[in-house]
């Protein structure tokens, strides 16, 4: 929380909402990068992404939405750059 609150560009007072950038290539199909707009506060790290997933998903083996069911047990989460997971 400290890193997010005291980050460059205003911390929480200028918080950047997360953005998912989906891969276009066939080889990377199903993968995406979570990031935030440049020059906004807060941070996107492996920890913040995993915390949000844990909060949202009750049962990783059977995450049920109105139109789809997902199995999240084999998801890989890696930091690929600053504020890019």
Secondary structure, DSSP 4 states (H G I P E B T S, - for coil): -HHHHT-GGGGGGGBPPEEEEE--SSTTTT-EEEEE-TT-BS---HHHHHHHHHHH-S-TT-EE-SS-EE--TT------BTTB-
